[in-house]
Amino acid sequence: MHDPWPGLRPWLRMPRLTARLRLTLLYGSTFLACGGVTVVALIFLVYGPVFGHTAHLAFPASQRAKAVGEIHATIAYDMQKSLIVSAIAVAVIAVAAAAIGWVLAGRVLRPLSTITAAARRISASSLHERLALDGPDDELKELADTLDSLLARLEAAFDAQRRFAASASHELRTPLTRERTLLQVTLTDPAATTGTWQAVGRELLASNTEQEHLIEAMLTLASSEADPGPREILDLAAITSEALAAARPAISRLGLHVQAAIQPAALDGDPVLVQQLAANLIDNAVRHNVSGGDIRVVTRTSDGRAVLSVANSGQVIPSAEVDRLFQPFQRLGPRPARRDGGYGLGLSIVRAIATAHEATIGARALPGGGLSVDVAFAPPRP
């Protein structure tokens, strides 16, 4: 069907109700309503008493009705003229107020345009950019600062993800390269015997076990960073005692001296993850200890928070390296992955579980060597 007025279609379309337009309409309609009420009130205040006194004018009875009618007609004419003039004045001032409101609304909302443009421009490849909004410390400045904080957290998360992917690829590539080299050397060896191939098979099985442990640790870290499962009221003392008992064979093998001060401490958490946290802390204290060293395990309640403290002797750790040890695949020194499960994921799993439970971690290097870690869980919910 042919459109007879194609040029009028864009003009007939309703404008988009932006925040600026809504503020302008609000300013204009509020002023118009207040102006109308003011005009009506002034007219009644000025002319109301006149109507009341015309009935008491000193005229002869024969002329009173005519005089009152003329006065009323004059007043009505004046009222009509006053209403017209007032309405025109209010309309003109309302239009002016709407125009001024439009300009002021644009100036007030200008930071929102800046925030929107910057948010559209920032992507995964430019998360380093910030809004850095200037101006008064108002709601818009608070919104911009909040978005800057969010961008900082996103940038840190993306960087951590990239580092994790790169480190995981390296950790998985190393045993695969070793296995391929072992097979190629054996295949090209004309003197290889059945015993040689059996030794190669044992080596491959050991390497496969190593990769399996690494993948399990990576899956544990991934599940720890997700939302925890159903929470229960747990006794940290019972969980820690169980983890300590599981580590007794390794403790006996290294001849470590254990000092345990385990007291009941209630917390609200995922039993599987909390058990993994305690086991990883104790396992880390055992693995990175020295023969005949010390381990101290303490559970207590402080300010309503269940606290687990694990300290161990061992290699001297520079204070600047402590935070790095809680990142995935980070070890003290350039040590390769070991077949005892030391892949540099234990403390990162501890941190992920603590974060999921809104717990705080305090770690410090001990002067004589070793590490002390305190995990304080959030108070149990009623």
Steps between C-alpha positions, in 0.01 A plus 500: 500500500635844402578733791344844418715682760838329507675811632267531800565152638823592686332808651195303615712241679510545878846606623693263721439571868858560600594604851565851373154524341332359811678755720400780262135391500510473877643850539253650251188325630587579861552868420180512293292343777646732766447804274136407434427451868667831579295692238169353616584568863593863426176560309288367784699696754468823305147479361330279757448770762364739232212265426426480868481875550294596194184389673550769768557798270307815596262533207127566497299185483389579144860539374677241713432205274615687191818627673587160634453346155727757339767449766478125460527533122808723535661261746423202278658677204806585705521144627474363146771737378716416802456128436598536134803714579601270787456189286713647223765606751502158668522327160790717387685455827429123491654474153800700620525282811486184286777633274713593799422161657607328177835678508553440871399133470753460221775646715405286798478181294811566292713271722258217422574542130871484578451186709288333229748580222793373706315181600423428133861563402656280768525130411700199607803639313479844664406427858791715613300814413315680778224760504684725747202734517572848634254729671315524830473204730139420411306190394642505146857520632421210733362299206813568293729402787300178549534415130875571518527260792301240305728542198804455722362172633412384148849584378654305787269204430585501128872522573474215749309293245764560234780410739315189611443386141864561410629324812261207460607455138864500605444256785311258276741535208805406707403137578365453147832613353686268735280204402541566126878530536515177698302311236702645210831408663383146574359449151825607336710280730575174314616340822169555681386185678187389676645628826561839340141526387378394843705779654354743246152379587562560870632847422194580290266379773677720753475797263132425442441495875676834526270653235196350670594664830558830326161490326329411827668796669389730218143373525508551875615859450225563243229356726636698796466827309134425425218554746519257793240232541242477778645638821483335837605583854841334525751441776839615375671295770358171372587582138855602590555191715394280208735681260785475749441126544509450121840673486655284778683260263683787326565666836655181637708448185663843541522476877309824553400625844131593522358745751121492488269728700166407353194656665135492384420778253168524317466633147244505221640344183518229238638191679685367193672832425589575861649152534701564180625831643622342824658207316682731256638721777634203696626329185683819399657523848623140473624511140698822537654409834843361586585168657448520875318833463197634684131541422255691717126462441250709697123540481326761712216753507584870490228768500243243394713384204642150466875524437737235365873569540770280345871582536802299387874520493685478172680708242538872563236687301549865403207708624440636151444145370223402742209644299631343179486153654118526513480532121455190280815310395727721709781340697790628705787496255521354147397150597328270248180312572564204727336163515400546862221734395694824539362696205467839666121474532455420870500853639305638203228245577507614863453861391215410262314306769554779753364757253194286432432490876566873556798406715817705540854364461802630684839357399848594612848363456660380823842645587670160534339362184160366415154650473211581732145517360187610688152453351216680680153393386194721511281462811231231468165626377212479746 
